[in-house]
Amino acid sequence: MAERRCIGVILGSIREGRINDRVAFWTIRQLEYHGFATRVIDPADPALLPVQIGNTAAVERLRKRMANLDGFVIVTPEYNHAEPGWLKTLIDSVVGEWWARPVGLVGYGGISGGLRALEALRIILAELHTVTLRDTVSFASPWRRFDEMGHMTDPDDAAAAEAAMAIFAHRLDWWVEALAHARHARPYHPEGEERIT
Ligand SMILES: Cc1cc2nc3c(=O)[nH]c(=O)nc-3n(C[C@H](O)[C@H](O)[C@H](O)COP(=O)(O)O)c2cc1C
C-alpha cells in the first residue's frame, strides 16, 4: 500500500477559548477522510509557545515538527482583516521547511469568513517559496456552525463545506504529488549558492 502523504495542520490562534480547535478538528477529519495523514502544529502547545519570543529550543522543535512533511494546511481566524500575529510569528520562524511545499488555507471569522486573512497569507507564503492552493475553505460565524468537537450542526451546511473540501483536497493532493516529484528530480535551491531566505 502506498504511504499516505502527511500534511502539517497549523493552527492560527492561541487565544484561550479559541474557536480554532473546532474548525481544526473538522479539517483534520476531512483531510484524513480524503486519504492524508496529518500532524498538528499548534502554536499554543506549551512546547511551541516560546516560539512567540524567539526561544531557540522551541524554534528547533517547530522545525523538527515541520520537517519532511508533504504540505501544510493553515486553519486560521481573521483578526482586523489579517492573520493573527501569533501565526505570522510562527510562519516567520522557519525557512527551508516551507520551500517548494503546497499550502492550503482554511479560514473563519465574522461575515468575511476569514477570507481577507487568507489572501494576506498568500503574500507571506510566496516569500517563503510555497505554493498556495487557489481553492480555500472558509466559514463565517463558525461558533454557530460547529459543536465543541468540530461537527457541523446543520446537514446542508455540512454538505456544502464537504463539497468545498473535496475540491480543496483534490488540489492539495495534486500539488503534493507534483512538488514531491519536482523536489526529487532536482534540488530546489541552486547548488553552490549560499542558502538565504
Ligand atoms: C481583535 C479582534 C479582531 C477581529 N477582527 C475580525 C475581522 O477583521 N474580520 C472577521 O471576520 N472577524 C474578526 N474577528 C472575529 C474573530 O475572527 C473571531 O472572534 C474568531 O473566533 C477568532 O478566532 P479564535 O476564537 O480561534 O481565536 C476579530 C476578533 C477580534 C478579537
The ligand as a Gaussian input file, in Angstrom:
#p B3LYP/6-31G(d) Opt

LIG

0 1
 C       -9.359000      41.859000      17.912000
 C      -10.278000      41.112000      17.009000
 C      -10.371000      41.469000      15.685000
 C      -11.218000      40.773000      14.822000
 N      -11.267000      41.122000      13.508000
 C      -12.024000      40.425000      12.660000
 C      -12.045000      40.757000      11.277000
 O      -11.385000      41.659000      10.822000
 N      -12.803000      40.009000      10.460000
 C      -13.550000      38.968000      10.910000
 O      -14.216000      38.319000      10.105000
 N      -13.581000      38.627000      12.216000
 C      -12.817000      39.324000      13.092000
 N      -12.796000      38.985000      14.413000
 C      -13.584000      37.840000      14.850000
 C      -12.684000      36.618000      15.004000
 O      -12.308000      36.097000      13.751000
 C      -13.411000      35.563000      15.813000
 O      -13.593000      36.077000      17.115000
 C      -12.720000      34.234000      15.865000
 O      -13.491000      33.353000      16.629000
 C      -11.347000      34.319000      16.469000
 O      -10.744000      33.051000      16.417000
 P      -10.372000      32.229000      17.741000
 O      -11.638000      32.167000      18.573000
 O       -9.976000      30.870000      17.262000
 O       -9.267000      32.972000      18.403000
 C      -11.985000      39.690000      15.309000
 C      -11.890000      39.345000      16.648000
 C      -11.052000      40.044000      17.498000
 C      -10.960000      39.631000      18.941000

